[in-house]
Amino acid sequence: MSKWNNTLAVTIMTVTLAGCANMTHQQKNTAIGATLGGIAGSVLTNGSPVGTVGGAVVGGVIGNKVKH
């Protein structure tokens, strides 16, 4: 079941990021940060929904603040 979940997560992330073509650079960074933060939060908390959402929120905030 874990392999199925990982495949589904990667597929959803790929489709979501493909929709970023018309986004600003800051919006892309926010989306990428939220995605990576959610994955990291899920991994670090063994799939806890609270950890996943918390990681996505923190990742999104960090991604939003990143400047080039």
C-alpha positions, 0 to 999 in steps of 0.5 A: 500500500505504501508504494501505491501512496507514493506513486499517487503522491508523485502523480498528483505533484506532477499534474499540479506542477504542470499547471504552473505555466501561467504563475508568477515566480513567487507563486511557483515557489509557494506551490513547490515549497508547499508540496515539498513541505507536505512530503517532508512533513508526511515522511517525518511524522510517519504519515500523520495528517497534522504533520503533512499539513503543517509541513505544507504550510511551513514549506509554502511560507518559506517558498513564498519568501524565497527571492532570486 
